[in-house]
């Protein structure tokens, strides 16, 4: 078996302890390990210098490694960064949560060994998560114009609201007077969109969610639509520049940018260990059902 290990900068020695656990397990199980190059550098700075591993820096090297599973060490943001690296390689990801909430990174750091044993024992399934694709009349996110969570468009240089014209299949849906707008996938529905009043959508749904950020209109509500539609976006405002993001990666755009969002032509695999369920995750992470009357 081969495993790919991906991570970002670790905060402290405590987090390094959990990474050591992973390497010790891999060594004991004689599992071949590939490590993301920049993550390995961070580990070496902290004094962890694993032996007998393969250093992975490019998509080509990742494909040559051909791991059964990719394991991320961090939080949900680490998984989003891993998605941008793995892209369409069809390598399922298991997230070990070293952060706080961890909706995508579902494995608690105190249950690492149990989770790894399930992976080795094939006691898991793979959930196919949809991504969104961005196309534009100008060069925008050329390296990876896809998002697992969401696309956002925001005001940038001043406090004045902006106007975002949104079209669905060429027909005007609304002109949003707001601080910004979010177009999310079902996976992203529990992220930024949820914080702005958007609905929770089951991850196996085939939808987009459009949620305005601080809209200046009480009639504006989040909208759920099929991901078979194409959503076009155009922005204007007092400022010349606006901020556009894909899963936290950001670029500056102007009113000359015409952006179209559609469903990506490939999916992203997430490892679901036996016993894990989306509804159980909502209960644990959002405290659903945690009521004294229950």
Beta strands, then each sheet from edge to edge (+ up, - down):
strand 1: 2-7
strand 2: 32-36
strand 3: 54-56
strand 4: 69-74
strand 5: 93-97
strand 6: 107-108
strand 7: 124-136
strand 8: 146-147
strand 9: 150-155
strand 10: 162-168
strand 11: 171-178
strand 12: 180-185
strand 13: 207-213
strand 14: 223-226
strand 15: 231-236
strand 16: 242-246
strand 17: 249-253
strand 18: 259-273
sheet 1: 3+ 2+ 1+ 4+ 5+ 6+
sheet 2: 8+ 7- 18+ 15- 10+ 11-
sheet 3: 14+ 13- 12+ 9- 16+ 17-
end
